[in-house]
């Protein structure tokens, strides 16, 4: 790469990995149950093992794929079921949900060799885990060129904020980075970025939180300048420019300046955080999962200009009173500012007691860019179930009943050992087609956090660990990346000859 790129050569644990790291030797020696699918006609096998916190993958050929490791910053190549080596080693900061997170191949990859990576750059030049181990704009998407079995840096595409420095604790939060990137059928690059702890216009707070005595934060006001472009899906040309057909392109031109340029890149906003985003291979629609705090995990079909509602709304607008009730009563914590000793929404900068009392009041508080609209989720869970990566099965090879279905992993490995949900879509591909009459209102009224009552019919598999990516392989099988198992699993039909 040359001297100028030495900082890149070397040097999710997701927040859920802390309990795993704290487990004692006896727990580490107990092998977890093998992953399984509930369909007896299907089976699971390992497509790659021995990986360190894998997050995302991309096929570059038949039985040939690249897989990212969150904390090592390494891109591994897997061929014929074996890890063949490291094709890139980035100096990453993997504090909390930071690290090497997302990969996407350019639609003309076979011709230009372009590979896009979403990662958190360590400020030390070596892999690090410290909360302050990144610069403020340390999350980035870069383009690399695949040549002679290695990835070589080409250019930076965009940078994002990497932490929220809450006052007065001066606590550097490293979660809610998002990090999933995908090329759509329109050949545009989509990237989802969590709120990174921000509380501004993209989080539907027109003037910021301004909760005394803290004010907004140390880095300016609520407008989506470079430091505050979070909680969004951006849609970009392959060089990082804003396509002129983006939903807020004209609004951004009117606003002007840095804020206007950022508004032009936004496809959707009002997003808390997400580990999963995928395009329907049949309709081309974009789908995304959104993680709640204590309440209302979501599955959304994202149309251009959609405001997903965070922080004013999670779940359907009609359930705002339940959203407020849950977030103001879940989980005791020793914080004198928390109402009644409880802590919601992960911060006290904007207390959950500020949540609206009625749907009408919540909808009136949404920050409106010209042409934006709110849409209820296609499906949600009353209490958080921790969705992970999502993906469609673009294949008939597991049986016609699964063709074009949507699958969702779990971001927690203690719910069904790492659950795998399956969703059939309606004929027009706009909604989830449900068999259970309890889901006709599009809400699974589960009984508590990390519990799946009313969504049992959606359970497809268990014991997959933390599932961070789901892909259809060139062989037509379904591949699930498990961060906590260090494995890429392949779901296949045993009676079909493996090509």
N, C-alpha and C positions, 0 to 999 in steps of 0.2 A: 504493500500500500504506500510505501514511502514514508519519509521521516514525519511529514505533516500529519500522518494518520496513526502515529504510534499510540496516541491516547485511546484509539479504538481497539487495538489488538488484544490487550490483556485486561485482563487486567493487564405462584401467586401464592416466596411463600405467601399465599393469600393470608389474610388476617387469621383465618381458621387454623393455620399451621402451628400457632403458639402452643395450644394444648398438646399437639402431637410431639413437638420438640421437648415438652416437659415430661413426657412419659418416661417411666423408669425402664431399666434393662429388661425386666420380665415382660413388660408390655411390648417392647420392641421385638422380643424373640417369639412372640405369639403370632403365627401367620394369620392374616385376615382371611375371612371366607372368600372363596373363589367367586368372581363375578358370574352372574347368571341372568338369562332372559327368561321370561315367564312363558314364552311360546316354546313348547317341546320340540318343534320342528327346526328350531334355530339353536346355534351353539356359539360359544365365545372362545377365542384363542388369543394368545399374545402375538401381536405383529412386531413388537419391539419391546425389550425389557432392559433393565439396568440403567434407565435414564434418571437424571436428577431434576425433580420438579418440572416435568415437561408441561408446557402451556398451550402450544398451538402447533399445527403441522400444515404442510402443503405438499401435494404430490407433484413431482417433476417427471415422473414416468411410471411405467407399470412396475409394482413392487419396489418403488424407488421414491422416497420422500424425505423432506427436510423437517426436522422437529426442533423446537426451541426449548432451552432450559432456562427457567426463570432466574435463578440466583447465580449460576455460573456464567451467564451471558453467552453461552455457546450455542451455535447452530450445528446440530448433528445431522449426518446423512445416514439414512437407513436403507439398505438394499437387501432384498431377499430375506427379510426378517432379522438382519443383523446390523448393529451399529458399526458403520465402516470408518467413522472418523469425524473430526470437527472441521467444518468448512468456514467458520468465522468465530472469533472470540472477542466479544465486546466487554468493556469495563462497565458493569452495571451496578446500580444501587438497588438492592432488593428488599429494602425496608418495607414491611407491611405488604401492600399489594403492588409495589413497584417491581421493576425488573424487565426481563426480555419477554414481552407479552404477546405480540401479534405479528402475523406474517400474511402476505398476500402476493401472489404472482401476477404480473402484468398480463392482460388478455393476450398479448403478443409475445409471451415469455419465450416461446420456442424460437422466435426470430431475434428479439432484443436482449433476452436473458435478464430482464429487470425483476428484482425481488424487493419488496417493501417490508420494512420491519418497524414495529412500534416498541420503543425501549426507553428505560430510565438511565440516563448517563451519570455514572459516578463522577464526582468532582475531583477524586484523588488519582484517577488514571488506573485504578485497580478495583476489582470487585469489592463492594462494601455493603454494610447493612445498617449503618447509623442513620438516624432520622434526618440529620443535617448533612447527609452525604451526597446531596444533589444541589445544583443551583436552582433558583426559583423556576426557571424555564427548562428544567432538566428532562421532562418527558418530550420525546421527539419521534417523528417518523422520518426515516431515511431511506433512500433508494440505493440498492446495491446491484452490481452486475455479476451474473453467474458466468464464470469463465474458467476453464481448465479445472473444474471440480472445486472451485473456491468462490467465495463471495468477496467482491472488491467494492469499496465505497465509491458511489457516484455523486450523490448530492443530497442535501437536506431538503425535505418537502415542507415540513411544518413543525413548530415547537409548541408545547403546552406547559401550563403550570404544573409543578410537581409536588407542591405541599401547601397547606394552610397553616400559618403561624398564629395560633389563637392567643390572644391576650386575655387576662394577664399571665396565664400559666406559661406562655412562650412554648407551647406544645406543638411540635412539628408533626402534623398528621400526614401520613404517607399512603392513605387509602383513597378509594374512589377514583382511581386513575383510568378506569375503563381499559382500553388497549386493544380492542378487537378491530381489525381492519379487513375490508372486503372490497373487491371490484364487483360492481353491479353489471347487469346485462347491458347497461348503457355505456360500459367501459369507463366509468368514473370511479374514483377511489372514495370509499366511505370509511370513516373512522369514528368510533364512539368513545367519548371522553366523559368520565364521571364528574361530579361536581367538585371533586378534590377539596371538599370542605368549604367551598365558596358559598356566599350568601349575597347574591346580587340579582340583576335583571334576568339572567338566564336561569335563575332559581325562583323566578316570579316574585322578587322583592324589588320593586321599582326604585326604591331609595336605599337599598341595603338593609341589613338587620337593625342597626343602630339601637342595640340593647344596652342601656347604661350599665356599667360605666365604660364599656368596651368600644362603642362606636362600630364602624364598619370593619376595617382591618388595617394592617400596616402598609398596605400597598395601593391605596387609592379607593376610588368610588366604585359604584356598582355596574357601570357600563361595560360591555364586552370588549374592552381593549385586549391587548395580547395577554395581560396578566389575569384576565377575568373571562376568557373564552372557555368556559368549562360547563359541564352538564349538557353537552350538545352532541349531535351527530353532524360532522362536517362532510361536505361533498366537494371533491376536488378533481381538477384535471390531473393527468399523470405527472405533471411538473409542479403541482401545488397551487396553481391558480384557481380562481373561482369561476366555474362555468356560468355563462350568462343566463342560462335557464334555471338557475337555482331559485328557490321560492322567494328569497329576500334580497335578490341581487339589486333590484331597483330601489328598494328601501335603503340598502347600504349606500348606493350612489347618492341618494338624497342626504343621508346622514354625513357622509364624507369622512375623511381622515382614517386613522387607524381603526376606530370603532366601526366605521362604515365598511372598510375592507373585510373585517372579521364577520360582520353581519352577512355580507355577500357569500361567505363560505358555508353558512349554517343551513342545514337541511331540516333539522328538528332540534328542539330545546326543551327545557323543563325536565331534565333527566337526572335522577339521583345517582345511579351507578348501574353498570351492566357488565356481565361477563360473556354475553352471547348476542350475536347478530348474524343473520343469514338471509339469502335471497331465495324465494320460492322458484324452483326451476321451471315450474309450469306457467305461473302468472307473471313472474318477475317482481312481485311485491317484496318489500323489505320487511322482515320481522325482527323483533328485538325483545329480549327479556329485560326486566328492570327489577333490581333488588330493593325491597323495602327495608326499613329499620326493624321495628317490631311487627309492623303490619303491612299487608297488601303487597306481596310479590305480584309482578305483572308479566303478562305476555301480550305484546302489542304488535299490530300491523302498522307500520309507520309510513304515512303518506307525506308528501312534501309539505312542509310548513306546520307540521303537527307540534303543538305544545303539550308535552306529556303531563304537565300539571305540578310537578315538584317545585316548591315545597308546600304549596297550598293544598294540593290534592294528591293522594295516593289511592289507587283503586278507582272504582267508579265514583263520579261526583256525588251520586246519591248516598254513598257510604261515608261521606265526610264526618258525620257525627261519630261513627265507629272508629274512624282513623284517629280522631282527636281523643276519644276515650281510651284507646289502647296506648297511644303514645304518651299520655299523661299518667298512666298507672302501671306501666311495665318496668320492673327492675329497680330495686333500691340501690342507691349509690350515695356515698358520703360527699355531698357537694352542697354547701349552704345555699347556693343560688337556685338549686333544683326545687321545683314546687313539691311540697310534701315529702321531700327526700327522694324524689324520683327523677330520672334522667331520660329524656327522649330525644330522638333525632340526632343522637351522637354529639350534640353540642349544646351549650347554654347561651350561645350568642343570639339565637332566635329560639325562644322556649316553645315547647309544644303547646303551652297554654295560649299561644298566639294563633293556633289553628282556628279557622272559622267555625262557627256553630251551625251553619246551614250550608247546603250545596250552593244556593244562590249567592251567598256572601263569598264563598270560596271562589266561585267562577268570576265574580266581579273583581277579585283581587289579582287575577292572572295578568302578567305583563304581556301586552299585545303588540307584536310586530305586525305591520300591515300584511294582511292575508293569512295570519296565523289562526289556528283553531285548536280547540281541545277535543280529544276523543277518548271515550272510556276504553279501558283495555279489552282485548278480545277474550281474555280470561284472567282472573286474579284469585289470590288466596287471601282470606281475611287476616290470617297470621302468616308472618314470613316463613317460607319454606326453603329459602336459599337457592334460587335457580343458578345454574352454571352455564356452560357452553351450550349452544343450540346449533342444529344443522338439519337439512332436508336429505332424505334418501332419494337421490336422483337415479333410480335404478328399479328394475323389476326382479332383481336376482334374489331377493329375500322373500319373494312371493308378491303377486299383484296387490294383495291387501295392504302392503306397506309402501307401495310406490308413491313417491312425492309426499309422504308423511313427514311431519316435523318431530324432531326428537330433542329432548332437553336433559342435560346432566344436572348434577347438584354441586353447589359450592361448599357443601358440608358433607364430610364422609361418615357422620354418625346418624344420618337419616336414611334408613334402609341400607346402611353401609355405603351410601353413595347412590342415590336413586337415579333412574333413567325413566323419564316420562315420554310417552308417545301421543301425538295429537293428529287426528284426522281432520282435514279441513273440509268445509262445505263445497258444494259443486262450483260456486263462483269464486272460491279460494279467498274469501274475504273474512271468514270467521272460523272458529273452532267448532267442529261438528261433534256434539256430545251425545252419548247414549244414556247417561245417568240423569234422570229428571231433576236431581238436586243441583245440577250444573246449568240448568236452562237459564238461570239469572246471570250466568257468566261469572259467578263467584263461588269458589269452594270455601264454605264456611267451616274451616277446620277449627279444632277445639283449643289450639294453643300453638306457640312457636315450635317449628320443627316437627310438625304433625300433619298427616295427609288425609284426614277425614274429608269425605266428599270428593276426593280425587283418586280414590283407590283404583277406579276403572282406567285411569291414565297410566298406572304403573306398568312399565314394560320390562324393567330390569332392576337389579339391586347389586350392591357390593362392588360398584365401579370406582369407589373412592371419590375424590374431588374431580369431577369431569369438566375440563376446561375447554374442550374443542370437540366437535363432531363433524366428520367429513365423509363423503362418499368416495370410495377409491375407484381407480380405473377398472378394477375387477368387479365393480358393482356391489361390494360389501360395505358395511357401515363401520367406520373407525371412530373410537372414542379415546381421547387423550385423558389419562388419569394422572393428575399432578401428585397426589399422595401415594399412588402405587408405583410411580416411576415407570409406567407402562403405557403403550398404545395397544388397545384391545381391538380386535376385529370380530364383528358379529357376522356370522356366515350361515349358509344353508348346507349342512354336512353332506346331503345327498348330491349336491351339485359339485361337479369336478372343479377343483380350484385351478384357475387359469394362471 
